[in-house]
Amino acid sequence: MSLNPSPRPPLSEAVASGPFESVERSAAKPAPAEAQPAVDGAVGYRRLLPVDWDRYLVRIGALLVAALGWHLASTYGFDFFVRFDNVPGPLVVGAEFLAQASSQEFYVHIFHSMQRIAMAYGLAVVLGVTLGVLMGRSRFAEDVILPYIEILRPIPAVAWIPLAILMMPTEQASIVFITFLGALFPIVINTVHGVEQTPKVLVRAARSLGASNAAILWHVVLPGALPSIVAGLAIGMGVAWFSLLAGEIISGQYGIGYFTWSAYTLVEYPKIIIGMLVIGGLGSLCTLLVRKACSPLLRWQTEGAKS
Amino acid sequence: MMPSQLTRAAVVEHPHSFRPRSAGGKGRISVRDLDIVFATGSGPQRAVASASLEIQPGEFVSLLGPSGCGKSTLMNSVAGFVKPTRGEVLLDGHSIVKPGPDRGMVFQQHSLFPWKTVKQNVAFGPLMAGAGAREAESVANTFLALVGLSRYANAFPTTLSGGMQQRVGIARALANYPSVLLMDEPFGALDAQTRSMMQENLLEIWGEFKNTVLFVTHDIDEAVFLSDRIVVMSASPGRIIADIPVRLPRPRTQELLTTPEFMALKRECLALIREQTLRAFEQQNQAG
């Protein structure tokens, strides 16, 4: 998955050439002299498209193939171990989606889910990074906190539901709590990992330049851990959605998980699939946003990788 | 790209004068009866054994020895990274207890902060010393001009070649106006051509500062070419086995490498080093 900004030529050449120079060169090279105008035309279109546009086409194509298979299977009632005769086809689901998209209630569900994600994820980021840095820097803190993390981490979100309902003052709080737990662990683990990997030579360099412990934390440890922290933030966002759904299915009266589950109990099959696809879409959209928001902080890494 | 015009230009262009804060008789290193013992899995290991050494302010001294002989450990004790097990290490009469900006450190490689631009790397020391952002930047510009890398001020270190990265490392260490420059095989990872360019360049820069330099290397040519004195260390435990003055005229250029005086010094070092390397081999064979 290429989320990096477009590759740039190395420093020395960057002055003269634009970011698409390399694409143009490779396109022009094999073409014979008389075909030059046609190649120029193609280059003109390419300027408007993202750099890896051909790979995006393949990805869209891959999804379309799956949709076609789904359509055929449900139209002809495919039935060999896996049964498609009760599964609505993509056209039925598409029509139902348009109907839902014009109803206000659909957006209320999405709004509630997004709100819970925002609260739970925000808490998980603050607490997760803080705990992770503490554990990475202090052996004592790690010895105190790690046993909790190791024991609690494998417990799936669904298993927390009864206790969350018993302990939390409101239904909303119990859903947010379950979502928060899901996001917390990958963030903590990745932060610890990143902090512990700080190169010793950089800490020494900073010390010999007169840096205090606080300055070393801010200028050396945190920036060095950032790639790992960002990976943890992205994974945490995915797990947050995963856990949110568990919470919303059992309790709650709004939210996209509730929407999906109530569609099942009311035997509205197209809505089940809409719910699932919306969860998948929103989950990956949020993950993408996290990565995009963090990418300016990692510019040093993407630039360095090019040389 | 790096030779003398640039160095001169930097001095003329910038109002900062390099000398007043650096020279002035500071930078005397005294190592007295130093023992450094590390605890390892197979029991305590003596890295440095009863080493004594006196380095005058403004002297360029190389520590020469086979790999693993404890020369880096000795330097690290001057840097303040390693505590003496016995004996003492003094800078201008004061015991060294921790690393500090009065001892600029240049490492072998990969020691620049990859998330900071070249200029931010060089400005780091002045910032830590309490300079304002603008002052630190101006100091960084001065020192980048000194090493001939002004063009790359806003590049990230990993986009630079190994030689350029080491020049940034030197600029960064000097930006604190240290009385001592500690260099731990700074050119060890460079190719031969770049290395000899860097050696000449270093001597030019040192000519501007005249601060004390302690230079760790296992390259005999490098030690003879650069130093006022070569301190030869034995295979482990590291003892000082010879202290050879290098009375070759300065400024030095590559032509020096083929003169009889240079050759004679080189032969002397070579014999000592070879003996120690053979000993180190035997030790390893016995251990294995």
Interface residues (C-beta under 8 A of the other chain):
Chain A: P10 L11 P199 V201 L202 R204 A205 A206 R207 S208 L209 G210 A211 S212 A215 H219 V220 P223 G224 L226 R299 W300 Q301 E303 G304 A305 K306 S307
Chain B: A79 G80 F81 K98 P99 G100 P101 R103 G104 M105 F107 H110 S111 L112 F113 P114 W115 K116 F124 G125 M128 A129 Y152 A155 F156 P157 T158 T159 R172 A173 N176 L182
